[in-house]
């Protein structure tokens, strides 16, 4: 549960039990097509997909990428 915005230059890592899902949902509205957005719980994900705010640019198979994370092969830090 992470959002990496190349467009706005921030990284959000969600902690548990601190309204992180709500914050992540709002941040997705500002993310561009090259930003990294990992999926969240299936119920919450369904609500966000209905609003066209789907996850994107992350490695689904858990493989390491060139930026050293399991998030995206598009990392440009």
N, CA, C and O atoms as a GROMACS GRO file, in nm:
protein
  308
    1UNK      N    1   0.082  -0.115   0.000
    1UNK     CA    2   0.000   0.000   0.000
    1UNK      C    3   0.088   0.124   0.000
    1UNK      O    4   0.119   0.183   0.104
    2UNK      N    5   0.127   0.160  -0.120
    2UNK     CA    6   0.220   0.270  -0.139
    2UNK      C    7   0.178   0.352  -0.260
    2UNK      O    8   0.124   0.299  -0.356
    3UNK      N    9   0.205   0.481  -0.253
    3UNK     CA   10   0.186   0.570  -0.366
    3UNK      C   11   0.317   0.645  -0.386
    3UNK      O   12   0.369   0.706  -0.292
    4UNK      N   13   0.372   0.640  -0.508
    4UNK     CA   14   0.491   0.716  -0.542
    4UNK      C   15   0.453   0.808  -0.657
    4UNK      O   16   0.418   0.762  -0.765
    5UNK      N   17   0.459   0.937  -0.633
    5UNK     CA   18   0.423   1.034  -0.736
    5UNK      C   19   0.548   1.099  -0.792
    5UNK      O   20   0.614   1.178  -0.724
    6UNK      N   21   0.579   1.066  -0.917
    6UNK     CA   22   0.688   1.133  -0.987
    6UNK      C   23   0.643   1.273  -1.024
    6UNK      O   24   0.722   1.367  -1.026
    7UNK      N   25   0.515   1.286  -1.055
    7UNK     CA   26   0.457   1.413  -1.096
    7UNK      C   27   0.472   1.519  -0.987
    7UNK      O   28   0.509   1.633  -1.017
    8UNK      N   29   0.444   1.484  -0.862
    8UNK     CA   30   0.448   1.579  -0.751
    8UNK      C   31   0.566   1.557  -0.655
    8UNK      O   32   0.584   1.636  -0.562
    9UNK      N   33   0.645   1.452  -0.676
    9UNK     CA   34   0.765   1.430  -0.598
    9UNK      C   35   0.740   1.387  -0.454
    9UNK      O   36   0.804   1.439  -0.363
   10UNK      N   37   0.649   1.292  -0.432
   10UNK     CA   38   0.628   1.242  -0.296
   10UNK      C   39   0.615   1.091  -0.294
   10UNK      O   40   0.583   1.029  -0.396
   11UNK      N   41   0.640   1.033  -0.177
   11UNK     CA   42   0.619   0.891  -0.152
   11UNK      C   43   0.530   0.880  -0.030
   11UNK      O   44   0.558   0.940   0.074
   12UNK      N   45   0.422   0.804  -0.042
   12UNK     CA   46   0.330   0.780   0.070
   12UNK      C   47   0.332   0.632   0.099
   12UNK      O   48   0.302   0.551   0.011
   13UNK      N   49   0.366   0.595   0.221
   13UNK     CA   50   0.364   0.456   0.266
   13UNK      C   51   0.259   0.448   0.375
   13UNK      O   52   0.269   0.513   0.479
   14UNK      N   53   0.159   0.367   0.350
   14UNK     CA   54   0.046   0.360   0.442
   14UNK      C   55   0.079   0.280   0.567
   14UNK      O   56   0.129   0.168   0.559
   15UNK      N   57   0.049   0.339   0.680
   15UNK     CA   58   0.060   0.269   0.809
   15UNK      C   59  -0.077   0.210   0.843
   15UNK      O   60  -0.178   0.248   0.784
   16UNK      N   61  -0.081   0.119   0.936
   16UNK     CA   62  -0.208   0.056   0.975
   16UNK      C   63  -0.280   0.138   1.080
   16UNK      O   64  -0.219   0.200   1.167
   17UNK      N   65  -0.411   0.138   1.070
   17UNK     CA   66  -0.500   0.198   1.171
   17UNK      C   67  -0.483   0.350   1.188
   17UNK      O   68  -0.497   0.402   1.298
   18UNK      N   69  -0.453   0.420   1.078
   18UNK     CA   70  -0.440   0.566   1.086
   18UNK      C   71  -0.508   0.635   0.967
   18UNK      O   72  -0.462   0.740   0.922
   19UNK      N   73  -0.617   0.577   0.916
   19UNK     CA   74  -0.693   0.631   0.803
   19UNK      C   75  -0.611   0.634   0.674
   19UNK      O   76  -0.637   0.716   0.586
   20UNK      N   77  -0.512   0.546   0.663
   20UNK     CA   78  -0.427   0.543   0.545
   20UNK      C   79  -0.499   0.510   0.417
   20UNK      O   80  -0.463   0.563   0.312
   21UNK      N   81  -0.601   0.425   0.422
   21UNK     CA   82  -0.676   0.390   0.302
   21UNK      C   83  -0.749   0.513   0.248
   21UNK      O   84  -0.754   0.533   0.126
   22UNK      N   85  -0.805   0.593   0.334
   22UNK     CA   86  -0.873   0.715   0.292
   22UNK      C   87  -0.774   0.813   0.229
   22UNK      O   88  -0.803   0.874   0.126
   23UNK      N   89  -0.659   0.828   0.292
   23UNK     CA   90  -0.556   0.919   0.239
   23UNK      C   91  -0.508   0.869   0.104
   23UNK      O   92  -0.493   0.947   0.010
   24UNK      N   93  -0.484   0.739   0.093
   24UNK     CA   94  -0.438   0.682  -0.034
   24UNK      C   95  -0.541   0.704  -0.144
   24UNK      O   96  -0.505   0.734  -0.257
   25UNK      N   97  -0.667   0.688  -0.111
   25UNK     CA   98  -0.774   0.711  -0.209
   25UNK      C   99  -0.773   0.854  -0.262
   25UNK      O  100  -0.791   0.877  -0.381
   26UNK      N  101  -0.752   0.949  -0.174
   26UNK     CA  102  -0.746   1.090  -0.214
   26UNK      C  103  -0.621   1.116  -0.298
   26UNK      O  104  -0.627   1.187  -0.398
   27UNK      N  105  -0.507   1.061  -0.256
   27UNK     CA  106  -0.382   1.082  -0.331
   27UNK      C  107  -0.391   1.027  -0.473
   27UNK      O  108  -0.331   1.083  -0.564
   28UNK      N  109  -0.463   0.918  -0.491
   28UNK     CA  110  -0.477   0.859  -0.625
   28UNK      C  111  -0.539   0.957  -0.723
   28UNK      O  112  -0.509   0.953  -0.843
   29UNK      N  113  -0.624   1.045  -0.674
   29UNK     CA  114  -0.688   1.142  -0.762
   29UNK      C  115  -0.587   1.236  -0.826
   29UNK      O  116  -0.613   1.290  -0.934
   30UNK      N  117  -0.472   1.256  -0.763
   30UNK     CA  118  -0.372   1.349  -0.812
   30UNK      C  119  -0.259   1.281  -0.888
   30UNK      O  120  -0.177   1.349  -0.950
   31UNK      N  121  -0.253   1.148  -0.885
   31UNK     CA  122  -0.143   1.075  -0.947
   31UNK      C  123  -0.157   1.073  -1.099
   31UNK      O  124  -0.267   1.064  -1.154
   32UNK      N  125  -0.040   1.083  -1.165
   32UNK     CA  126  -0.037   1.076  -1.310
   32UNK      C  127  -0.021   0.933  -1.358
   32UNK      O  128  -0.009   0.841  -1.277
   33UNK      N  129  -0.020   0.912  -1.489
   33UNK     CA  130  -0.012   0.777  -1.546
   33UNK      C  131   0.119   0.705  -1.519
   33UNK      O  132   0.122   0.582  -1.524
   34UNK      N  133   0.228   0.777  -1.491
   34UNK     CA  134   0.357   0.714  -1.464
   34UNK      C  135   0.383   0.694  -1.315
   34UNK      O  136   0.487   0.638  -1.279
   35UNK      N  137   0.292   0.738  -1.230
   35UNK     CA  138   0.310   0.722  -1.086
   35UNK      C  139   0.280   0.579  -1.043
   35UNK      O  140   0.209   0.507  -1.112
   36UNK      N  141   0.335   0.539  -0.928
   36UNK     CA  142   0.319   0.404  -0.876
   36UNK      C  143   0.208   0.405  -0.772
   36UNK      O  144   0.213   0.480  -0.674
   37UNK      N  145   0.108   0.320  -0.794
   37UNK     CA  146  -0.003   0.305  -0.699
   37UNK      C  147  -0.026   0.156  -0.679
   37UNK      O  148  -0.067   0.087  -0.772
   38UNK      N  149   0.000   0.107  -0.558
   38UNK     CA  150  -0.019  -0.036  -0.532
   38UNK      C  151  -0.163  -0.063  -0.489
   38UNK      O  152  -0.230   0.027  -0.438
   39UNK      N  153  -0.212  -0.185  -0.509
   39UNK     CA  154  -0.349  -0.217  -0.471
   39UNK      C  155  -0.367  -0.223  -0.320
   39UNK      O  156  -0.272  -0.243  -0.245
   40UNK      N  157  -0.492  -0.205  -0.277
   40UNK     CA  158  -0.527  -0.214  -0.135
   40UNK      C  159  -0.626  -0.329  -0.119
   40UNK      O  160  -0.628  -0.419  -0.202
   41UNK      N  161  -0.707  -0.329  -0.016
   41UNK     CA  162  -0.801  -0.439   0.007
   41UNK      C  163  -0.900  -0.449  -0.109
   41UNK      O  164  -0.937  -0.347  -0.167
   42UNK      N  165  -0.945  -0.570  -0.142
   42UNK     CA  166  -1.037  -0.587  -0.255
   42UNK      C  167  -1.164  -0.501  -0.245
   42UNK      O  168  -1.211  -0.448  -0.346
   43UNK      N  169  -1.221  -0.488  -0.127
   43UNK     CA  170  -1.344  -0.409  -0.112
   43UNK      C  171  -1.316  -0.261  -0.142
   43UNK      O  172  -1.389  -0.198  -0.217
   44UNK      N  173  -1.210  -0.208  -0.082
   44UNK     CA  174  -1.176  -0.067  -0.106
   44UNK      C  175  -1.130  -0.046  -0.250
   44UNK      O  176  -1.158   0.058  -0.310
   45UNK      N  177  -1.058  -0.143  -0.304
   45UNK     CA  178  -1.009  -0.132  -0.441
   45UNK      C  179  -1.125  -0.123  -0.539
   45UNK      O  180  -1.120  -0.044  -0.634
   46UNK      N  181  -1.228  -0.202  -0.516
   46UNK     CA  182  -1.346  -0.200  -0.605
   46UNK      C  183  -1.408  -0.060  -0.609
   46UNK      O  184  -1.446  -0.012  -0.716
   47UNK      N  185  -1.418   0.004  -0.495
   47UNK     CA  186  -1.476   0.140  -0.488
   47UNK      C  187  -1.390   0.239  -0.566
   47UNK      O  188  -1.443   0.326  -0.636
   48UNK      N  189  -1.258   0.226  -0.556
   48UNK     CA  190  -1.170   0.318  -0.626
   48UNK      C  191  -1.168   0.292  -0.776
   48UNK      O  192  -1.161   0.387  -0.855
   49UNK      N  193  -1.175   0.166  -0.816
   49UNK     CA  194  -1.178   0.133  -0.959
   49UNK      C  195  -1.306   0.187  -1.022
   49UNK      O  196  -1.304   0.233  -1.137
   50UNK      N  197  -1.416   0.183  -0.949
   50UNK     CA  198  -1.541   0.240  -1.000
   50UNK      C  199  -1.527   0.389  -1.028
   50UNK      O  200  -1.598   0.444  -1.112
   51UNK      N  201  -1.435   0.455  -0.956
   51UNK     CA  202  -1.408   0.598  -0.977
   51UNK      C  203  -1.290   0.619  -1.073
   51UNK      O  204  -1.237   0.729  -1.082
   52UNK      N  205  -1.249   0.513  -1.144
   52UNK     CA  206  -1.138   0.514  -1.238
   52UNK      C  207  -1.006   0.551  -1.171
   52UNK      O  208  -0.925   0.624  -1.228
   53UNK      N  209  -0.984   0.500  -1.051
   53UNK     CA  210  -0.861   0.525  -0.976
   53UNK      C  211  -0.790   0.393  -0.945
   53UNK      O  212  -0.760   0.362  -0.829
   54UNK      N  213  -0.764   0.315  -1.049
   54UNK     CA  214  -0.706   0.183  -1.032
   54UNK      C  215  -0.556   0.189  -1.002
   54UNK      O  216  -0.490   0.288  -1.031
   55UNK      N  217  -0.503   0.080  -0.942
   55UNK     CA  218  -0.359   0.072  -0.918
   55UNK      C  219  -0.284   0.064  -1.051
   55UNK      O  220  -0.340   0.024  -1.153
   56UNK      N  221  -0.156   0.104  -1.049
   56UNK     CA  222  -0.078   0.101  -1.173
   56UNK      C  223   0.072   0.103  -1.144
   56UNK      O  224   0.116   0.148  -1.038
   57UNK      N  225   0.148   0.055  -1.240
   57UNK     CA  226   0.294   0.061  -1.240
   57UNK      C  227   0.361  -0.007  -1.121
   57UNK      O  228   0.455   0.047  -1.064
   58UNK      N  229   0.313  -0.124  -1.084
   58UNK     CA  230   0.377  -0.200  -0.976
   58UNK      C  231   0.398  -0.342  -1.024
   58UNK      O  232   0.328  -0.389  -1.113
   59UNK      N  233   0.497  -0.411  -0.965
   59UNK     CA  234   0.529  -0.548  -1.003
   59UNK      C  235   0.432  -0.642  -0.932
   59UNK      O  236   0.433  -0.651  -0.810
   60UNK      N  237   0.348  -0.711  -1.008
   60UNK     CA  238   0.248  -0.800  -0.950
   60UNK      C  239   0.306  -0.930  -0.898
   60UNK      O  240   0.248  -0.995  -0.812
   61UNK      N  241   0.423  -0.968  -0.951
   61UNK     CA  242   0.479  -1.097  -0.913
   61UNK      C  243   0.584  -1.087  -0.802
   61UNK      O  244   0.649  -1.186  -0.770
   62UNK      N  245   0.602  -0.969  -0.742
   62UNK     CA  246   0.696  -0.953  -0.632
   62UNK      C  247   0.841  -0.946  -0.673
   62UNK      O  248   0.929  -0.951  -0.587
   63UNK      N  249   0.867  -0.935  -0.802
   63UNK     CA  250   1.006  -0.932  -0.847
   63UNK      C  251   1.071  -0.798  -0.812
   63UNK      O  252   1.004  -0.696  -0.798
   64UNK      N  253   1.201  -0.802  -0.800
   64UNK     CA  254   1.276  -0.678  -0.775
   64UNK      C  255   1.286  -0.601  -0.906
   64UNK      O  256   1.295  -0.660  -1.014
   65UNK      N  257   1.284  -0.471  -0.897
   65UNK     CA  258   1.298  -0.387  -1.015
   65UNK      C  259   1.429  -0.311  -1.008
   65UNK      O  260   1.501  -0.318  -0.908
   66UNK      N  261   1.461  -0.240  -1.114
   66UNK     CA  262   1.590  -0.173  -1.120
   66UNK      C  263   1.607  -0.064  -1.014
   66UNK      O  264   1.720  -0.024  -0.985
   67UNK      N  265   1.496  -0.016  -0.954
   67UNK     CA  266   1.509   0.086  -0.851
   67UNK      C  267   1.517   0.023  -0.712
   67UNK      O  268   1.521   0.095  -0.612
   68UNK      N  269   1.520  -0.111  -0.704
   68UNK     CA  270   1.542  -0.178  -0.577
   68UNK      C  271   1.417  -0.199  -0.494
   68UNK      O  272   1.428  -0.236  -0.377
   69UNK      N  273   1.300  -0.178  -0.549
   69UNK     CA  274   1.176  -0.201  -0.477
   69UNK      C  275   1.097  -0.309  -0.549
   69UNK      O  276   1.139  -0.357  -0.654
   70UNK      N  277   0.984  -0.346  -0.494
   70UNK     CA  278   0.895  -0.438  -0.566
   70UNK      C  279   0.778  -0.360  -0.624
   70UNK      O  280   0.672  -0.418  -0.649
   71UNK      N  281   0.797  -0.231  -0.646
   71UNK     CA  282   0.685  -0.148  -0.686
   71UNK      C  283   0.677  -0.126  -0.836
   71UNK      O  284   0.570  -0.149  -0.895
   72UNK      N  285   0.784  -0.085  -0.901
   72UNK     CA  286   0.772  -0.050  -1.040
   72UNK      C  287   0.905  -0.054  -1.112
   72UNK      O  288   1.009  -0.021  -1.056
   73UNK      N  289   0.900  -0.094  -1.237
   73UNK     CA  290   1.019  -0.089  -1.319
   73UNK      C  291   1.040   0.053  -1.374
   73UNK      O  292   1.141   0.078  -1.440
   74UNK      N  293   0.949   0.144  -1.347
   74UNK     CA  294   0.957   0.280  -1.397
   74UNK      C  295   1.015   0.376  -1.295
   74UNK      O  296   1.012   0.497  -1.318
   75UNK      N  297   1.068   0.328  -1.183
   75UNK     CA  298   1.120   0.418  -1.080
   75UNK      C  299   1.236   0.500  -1.135
   75UNK      O  300   1.326   0.446  -1.199
   76UNK      N  301   1.234   0.630  -1.109
   76UNK     CA  302   1.336   0.721  -1.160
   76UNK      C  303   1.380   0.814  -1.049
   76UNK      O  304   1.364   0.935  -1.060
   77UNK      N  305   1.435   0.760  -0.941
   77UNK     CA  306   1.475   0.844  -0.829
   77UNK      C  307   1.613   0.899  -0.849
   77UNK      O  308   1.663   0.972  -0.764
   0.00000   0.00000   0.00000
